[in-house]
Amino acid sequence: MSHTLLSPAEMAEADRLAALSGPFDGPALMENAGLAIHREILRRFPDAACFDVLCGPGNNGGDGYVVARRLAEDGLDVCVWRETAPRGGSDAAGAGRLWRGQTRPLGDFAPRPGALVVDALFGAGLSKPLEGAAARAAATCADAGARVVAVDLPSGISGATGRATGPAFRADLTITFFRAKPGHLLQPGRAACGELVVADIGIPASVLTAIAPKTFQNVPALWRARLPRPDVETHKYARGHAAVFSGGPSSTGAARLSAMAAARAGAGAVTVLSPPDALLVNAAHLTAIMVAKVSDAGDVERIVATRKVRAAVLGPGFGVGEAARAHALALLAHGHGFAGLVLDADGITSFRDAPDALFSAARSASAALVLTPHEGEFARLFPDLAADEGLSKLDRARQAAARAHAVVILKGPDTVIAAPDGRAAINANATPWLATAGSGDVLAGIVAGLLAQEMPAWEAACAAVWIHAEAGRRFGPGLVADDLPGLLPPVIGGLLG
């Protein structure tokens, strides 16, 4: 599974298992890594006048020594800069002994004119801020506007969290090995990496069996097989009925966006559940989407039961308060084929003073709960997790999902989708054009449309996030939320082939 992500600790275990099982031992894997970097450098930077290779004391530095030696063997101008020699007896020490060229103190480093800088100082395993000569080297590269190739991960960026706790390198190209890490996709690590290349250095995929990773990059290969695919005998209710709760007469647009997105995502029938005073407003704007009057939780129960509603969206433009809480709890208590509730926006905020009531209902429900918070809404439901600076975005989403017994879509440029069982995916195809009012309402509707077609909740959430981002990417500048539902059919059609 090339979309699997490994933490730094899991990657170290993959290295260990690979060296034990062969066919490559540790020194051979290091040689392969150096060759992969050497190959990418020659292919992408043929205009480099010279090469400054910054080598740390560990295996990351060992890769750097291999790169330096291979470039020098090509007759190129190479200088190694280091603060200390590799640790004695290590694979890096062996690679360092083979380097016969120029070596200078890292404390004296400044990029030479026209040089390509290879950052092989620390990589993903660094657990503390850069300091001393390494910190100055990062600042010097930034000030000089030097082109940088990072080995594994730009030094100073955490492979687990994507954070920089101090100075850090910014790379034009980052080359990692076997599998990417969360820090390659979580911001600001993703931006610091530049282009990311995952190189094959001979680690067999079979090592993943023992590691059993639960973190993934959100790509179609993760969920495409579960994407709903109607057959020739399918009728509209077999394709699922989705419902979306509307707010009052001046707050109906968000619900209609969600409803159209659910329909475009493939739900066979979609109904807007409207308060009486907004009924005519909604009816005047809808054609293929049905409208039903809802005054209280009893009306919700009746409509869900009689019209065989499988999924619902509650929150966009609805308003914060007791009505939202009552409707949400009634839906989670409903049986009879109801598959899932997507709680967004006002629906999430309505439980800020009573999160345990929501979490308890989700734990006992047969239906799935999907929460779609941005960072502010997340802090209202999970204030302790939001305030814990020791947790990465991935950690926060994962712990929230376990606590709430819900699938959590923690939104942003690096959206994380986490399931109660510990699975999590990091999205990587986001576009800034989606930062527009109503975009989140469309995402909630896509999730509900897929849930209505009986797609499992975590896979539906992952698919919805990717499809939503891909639609925004295809449109580009000038995108408004009204554009998004109409962009969904070609994206989904392409996935279905």
N, C-alpha and C positions, 0 to 999 in steps of 0.2 A: 504494500500500500504506500505509494510514493507520497500521498497526501498526509501521512502520519507525521506528527511533530513530536520531537523528543526533547525533554528537559536536559540541561547540561549533565545532570546525574545519570539520566537514562542513556545519554549519548556515550558517557564514559563506560557504562556497562556494555553498550553495544561494541565499543572498541575492545573491551576486555574479552568478551565472548568471541569476537571475530578473530582475535589473536590466538585464542585457545583452539578454535575449531579449524583455522586455516581457510584457504591455502596461504594467506599472507600473515606473517607475524607482525609485531609492532613496528620494527624498523622498515619492513616492506610497505606497510600501510602508510607510514610517514613519507616514504619515497613516492608512493602513488599520489599522495595528497600534494606534495611539492610539484610533481609533474603536471597534475591537473591545473594548478595555479599558473605554472609556467606556460602551459598551452593557452590558457585564457588571456594571459598578458600579451603574448605574441600576437594573438588574433585580434585583440581589441585596441592595443596601444602600440602600433608599429612605428609611431612617430616619436616615441620617448627617446630623449637624448641620452639618458642614463637612468640608473635605478638605485634608489636608496632603500635598503631593506632593514627594517627595524625589528630586531629579534629579542624576544623575552627569554626568560630562563626555563620555561616549560616546553611542552609539546608544540604549542603554537609557534614558539621560536624555532623549534626543530624543523617545522614545515618551512619557515623562512630561510633557514640555512640551505635546505634542498633547493628552494627557488633561486637563491643567490648563486649557488654552484651551477645550476643548469643554465641560468642566463649568462654567467661568465664563460661557460663552455661554448656558448654561441658566439663568443667574441665581443660581448657587450660590456659596457662600463658599469660595474656594480660595486657598491660600497655597503658593508654591513655595519650597522650602528647598534651597540648593545651596552647595557649597564653592568651586567654580570654574565659570566659564562653559564652554560647549561648545568643543571644539577648532575653531579657525577654519577655514572652508572645508568643514566636515563637514555631512552631512545634519542632524545634531543642532543645529548652529549655526543652520541655516535655521529649524528648528522653534523654537529658542529666541528668535529675533528676532520671531516672531509672538506670543510671550507678552507681554502688556502689564500683567499684574496684579502683585500683591504678591509680592516676592521677598525672602527673609531668609537670613542666614548659617546654614549647616547646623550650625555649632558652637553656635548658640543654640537648636537645635531641642528642643522638647518637645511631645508631642501635645496639641492643644487639646481642651478638654472636648467629648466627643461626636464627635470627628473620626474619619474613616476615613483611614488612612495609606496612601499609594501608594508602595511601595518601587520606585523607578526609578533606583537608584543604579548597580548594576553588572551584575546578571543572571548568565548562565551563563558568560560569558567570563572572569570574574575568576580569576586564577591565583595570588593571594597572599592572606594573611589581611586581613580588614578592619582598619583602624587609624584612629586619630585621631577626627575628627568622625563618620565613618561607623560606627565601632565603638561610639561612645557613643550614636548614634542607635538602633542595634539594641538595646542594653541598655536605653535609655530606653523604647522601645516595649514590651519584655518587662516591665519593672517597672510600667508603666502599664496593662498588660493591653489595649493598644490593638488594635483590629481592623486587620489589614494585608492589602492586596492587593499581591502581588508581580508585577512585570513580568518575564516570561521565567522567572526563578528567584529565590528569596529571596537577596538579596545576602549573600555570605559562604559560600554553598554552591557546590561545584564542579559544573558541568554534566557533566563527564566521569566523576566518581567518586561524587558524592552526599555527599562529605565536607565538613565544616566544619573548616578548619584554625585557626580562631579564632572570634571573635564572629560571629554570623549572625542574620539575621532569621528569624522564624517567621511564616508567613502563614496566614490563613484561606482565601485563594483565590490561586492562581497561574495567570496567563494566559500561555501561550507560543504560538508561532506556527508553522504549517505542520506540524512534527513535534515530538514530545517528545524529550527527551534522556535518556541513561542516568541522569544525576543526579536526574531527576524520579522515578525508580523505585527506585534504590539507596538503602538506608538510610545515614545518617539523613535524606538529602535528601527522601525520600518523605514522612516525617512533617513536615518543615519546610514543605512545599509546601501543606499543607491540601488543599482540593479543587483538582484540576487541570483546566483547560480548555485545549484545543488549538484555537486560532482560525485560520480561513482568512483570509489577508490578500491572496490573489491570487498566491501563488507557485505556478507550475504544477508538477504532479507529474512532468512530463517531466524536470526537473532531476535527478531521482534516477538517471536512466540514466547520466549522466556520473559521478556520485558513487559509485554501486554500493555502497551501505551493506550491512553484514553483521550489524547489530545490530537486534533486534526486541523488541517487547513480546510476551510469550507469551499470545496470544489464539487462540481456535479458528480464526480465518481463516488462521492461519499453517500449520495442519496438518489441518484438518477434511477436506480432499479425500483425504488418505491414510489416514483412519480406516477400519479394516476393516469391511466391510459384506457379510455372508454372503448368498448367493443361495439359491434354493429347492432346488438340488441339492447343497448343501454337506453333508458328513458330518463327524463329530467330528474325525477326524484331518486333514481338509482345513482345519479351523479352527485347527489347530496344537496341538502337545503341549508343555506347559511342565513343567519339573521344578524342585523346590525341595529343597535339601539341609537335612536336619534335624540338630540337635545331639543330644547324649546324652539319656538318659531324663528328666533334670530340666531340659532346655533345649529343649523341643520346640514350645512355643507360638508362638515367633516364626516358625518355618517354616510352621506351619499358617496363620497370618495371611497370609503371603505367598502361600501356595498358594490360599487362598480368594480373595484379591484377583486372582490371575492368572485364576482361573476366572470370576469376576464381570466381569473385563475382556474376556472373550470367548474365551479359549482353549478349544478343544473338549475337551481332556483335560489333566489335571494330575496329576502323581505326586510324592509326597513321597519323596525318597531318604533312607532312614533307616538309621542304624547298627543292627546286630543287637539291641543291648540296649535300643533305644528303639522297636523295631518294634511291640510290643503296645500301648505307650502311644499311639503315633500312630494305630494301627488302631482303637483304642477311641474316638477322638475324630473320626474321619473317615468320611464316607459317600460323597459324590460324588467325593471326592479319593482316588486310588489310592495305595498304599504299596508301595515296593519296597526290598528289603534291599541295602545298599551297604556293603561292607567295605573296598574299596580302589579305586584308579584303574582297575583292570581291570574291576571291576563297573560303574563309571561308563561306560566305553567301550562295554561290551556293551549296557547299557540304552539309551544314547543311540542306538546303531546299530539295535538290534532294534525299539525302540519309536518310532523316528523323532522323537526329542525335538528341537525347534527352538530352544528357549530355556531358560535355567536361571537360578536365583537361588542364589547362594552367599554365606553370611555371617551372616544373622540367627540368633543363638543357636548358631552352629556351633562356636565355639571358635577360638582363635588357634593357628596352628602349621603343621607340615609337611603335615598332611592337607589343609588348606585350599589350600595352595600347589600341592600335587600335583593335586588335583581341578581347580583353575582352569586350570593349564597344560595338563592333558589335554583339557579342553573346548575351549580355544583352538586346540589342535592338531588337533581333530577336523574332518573335512570332512563329506561325506555329508548336506548339507542343514541342518546346525546353524547357526542364524542369529545367536545372540547370547548372551553371558553378562552377567548383572547382578551385579556384585561390590559387596557392601554390608557395613557393620559389621565383623564379625570377618574377613571375606574381605579387606577393605582392609587392616586392621591386620596381617594375616599377612604382608604384603609390605613392611612398614616397613623391614626390614633388607635387602630384595632387590627394590627397585622396578624396577630395570633388567631383571630377569628377566621381570617382568610386562609391561613396556613393549615389550620385544623380542618376546615372544610375540604381543602384540596387533598389532605392525607386520607380522608375517608371517602372521597368521591371516586366513582368509576370513570368519570370523564377527566380529561387532561386539562390542566390550567397552564396557559402560556402568558407570561408577563413580558411586556415590551418597554421597559423603562429607558429613558436617557439618564444621564448621571444624576440630575437633580431629583427625578422621580425615584431612582434607586435609593438615594439617601433618605427619602421619606419612609420607605418600607424597611430598609436595612441600615439604619444610622450607624450602628457599630461597625459594620463591614466597610461602609463608605469612609469612615473616619480612620480606619486602620491603615497607616501608611506602609506597614510591612507587607500588605497584600497586593499582589498584582491585579490587574483587571481580570485576568483569567481566574485567579484565586477567588476574587470577590463574586464573580458570576457563578462559579462552581459551588461555593459555600451557600450562596443565596438559593440556588436551585435545590440543594439538599434540604435546607431549612424549610423552604416554602412548599416542597414536594411539587415543584412546577418546573416547566421549561422556562428559562430566563434568557431573553434576548437583551443583552446590555449594549445599547446602541452607541454609535460613534464611528469615526473613520476606521476603527479596528474592532467592529462589532464582534462580541463574543456570544455564542449560543451554547448554553449549558443545560444538561439534563440532570434529574435527581440521582441517577445512577453513576454520576461522575464523568460521563462523556462530555466533551466540550470541543467546539470548533471555533476557529478564529477566521473571520472573513477578510479577504484581501482584495476584492474587486470594487471597493467603494469608490465613489467619485464625489468631489465637492459640489457638483451640480445638484445633488440630492439634498443639500442644506437649504431647503425651501419649505415654507409653511404648507402643511398637509401631507408632506412626504411620509411621515410616520403613520398617518391614518391609512394610506394606501398599503403600507407594509402590513399593518394589522389585518386588513382585508384579505391580502394574499394568503396569510397564514390560515385564516378562517376558511377561505375557499378550498385550500388543500386538506384541512382537517375534515371539512364536510364530505370530501371524497375518500375519507378513511385512510389518509396517509398518516403514519405514526407521528406523534407530536414533535419529537426532536427533529426527525427528518423533515417534517413539514416546515418547521421554523428555519432550519438550515437552508432548505430550498428557497423559501420565501425571501430570506435575506439576500441570497445570491441573485435570484431573479430580479428583485427590486433594484439592486445595484447595477446589474447588467442593463436593465431598461434605462436607467438614468445615464449610464455611460454611453449608450448608443445615441441618446438624444443630444447630450452635451449642453453647451451654453444656451441660456434662455429657458431652461426647463422650469415648468411650474407643475404642481402636483396634479392638476387636471390632465396633463399630458400622459401621466404614468400608466393609468389603466389600459389605454389604447396601445401602449408599447409592449404589454405583456404577451399577447398571443404569438408574435414572431419569436420572442425569446423562448417561450415554452415549446412552441412548435419545433424550434431547432433542437431542443433537448430531447424531444420525443422522436426526432428523426423523421 
